[in-house]
Amino acid sequence: MPQLSLADAVSSLMGRARTDLAELVAFPSVADPRQFPVEECDKAARWVADAFAAEGLTGVRLLDTPDGTRSVYAELPGPAGAPTVLLYSHYDVQPPLDEAAWASPAFELTERDGRWYGRGAADCKGNILMHLTALRALRAVDGSYPVGLKVIVEGSEEQGTGGLERYAEAHPELLAADVIVIGDTGNFAPGLPTVTASLRGMTVVEVTVSTLAGNLHSGAFGGAAPDALQALVRALASLHDEQGALTVEGLAADQAWPGVEYPEAQFRADAKVLDGVRLVGTGSVADRLWARPAVTVLGIDAPPVIGATSSVQASAKALVSLRVPPGMATATAQDALVAHLEAAVPFGARVRVERLSGGEAFSADTSGPAYGAMGAAMLEAFGKEMVASGEGGSIPLCNTLRTLYPQAEIVLIGVEEPTTQIHAVNESVDPRELELMALTEALFLRNYAEARRA
């Protein structure tokens, strides 16, 4: 009787993967106690711990990280002389935003048009299932794992609080490995096997503008009294020129992306840009997304339209995000942003800029044996050559791991692709992407073990 192939094993496990993903998505594991009970994160963490324990991993435990959240750790020594591979993902998710805008309940995995919808279905619970399905397939076919394994599943990645980074720095032996597979990105396009070669860093500032001791009647005082909201809006508008290109002095915005290009028509479709609306910035789309800094106004504290009064505003506040490309220091970039905002506020208004969270950009060395093993695995799984793309998002843990383990290769993959709509309403995962990426990871673990033995 012929031996079961890894592809057949993964295919046979997809029903179980859907059931497990439904259970995991059902936990509203938003790591913000102001929005959801912390017990939901604890339940998700215990589910993840039990799932990896069931696959034969030992030393399974919950780590209390310094930010008050919990990460899941598991390990299993490999055969004598085998390398060690660390698998990473996170179980916490973004809040659902406007739950009424979801076509199906945010925390109930629902199948529509061949996709599985639910918050975290892709980012990042789908990637946890990628890891689990790969390990299950290897056990089904080989009866064991060809490498030593470590697993770390973070509980606060979306909040950016840095708890796991600080824990790893305090326990540097815990996550030491030859290769670190970060399951938190995805393919450049559906069906196109991709490794993420760079990540932008990120910093966030909170800017508060004050002009008056208190709000004033706009009829009695408007036209002479300085409006804090107007002052804030003018300062925010000064961050970009008429083409939407960044205008912050000290932030170079002319870098070029050397890898795969992102056709504008494809980007417009992926981003769901409305007809007739122009893209912002200059250079290629890939330049703008992966090689250059980008500033986004994340939120403004101001009176809502419904319930607004006829008042000149005494104060206003905004949260501003800056994405920082590789080669640019986050602290230097943040200094430039703060200086710009402080200088741009008009009317002599009082301005206070508070520096919040931040993380450095990351660039991977793709020349090592792990990338060779991953390329072979992707070619076998997808029937296509692996490509390398950038990622506009940030994963601060990557630089912590690179600092702690400079000899380890760090490989970023995952089940996400542009149509998954991570962080938005109606997030989903394509089960075919999940299947192919689980197969890729299983093949990679085999390939890498063989390459290290050669």
Buried (B, 14 or more C-beta within 10 A) or exposed (E): EEEEEBBBBBBEBBEEBBEBBBBBBBBBBBBBEEEBEBEBBBBBBBBBBEBBBEBEBEEBEBBEBBBEBBBBBBBBBBEEEBBBBBBBBBBBBBBBBEEEEBEBBBBEBBBEEEBBBBBBBBBBBBBBBBBBBBBBBBBBBBEEBBBBBBBBBBBBBBBBBBBBBBBBEEEEEBBBBBBBBBBBBBBBBBBBBBBBBBBBBBBBBBBBBBBBEEBBEBEEBEEEBBBBBBBBBBBBEBBBEEEBBBBBEEBBBEBEBEBBEBEEEBBBEBEEEEEEEEBBBBBBBBBBBBBBBBBEBEEBEBEEEEEEEEBBBBBBBBBBBBBBBBEBEBEEBBBBBBBBBEEBBBBEBEBEBEBBBBBBBBBBEBEBBBBBBBBBBBBBBBEEEBBBBBBBBBBBBBBBBBEBBEEBBBBBBBBBBBBBBBBBBBBBBBBBBBBBBBBBBBBBBBBBBEBBEE
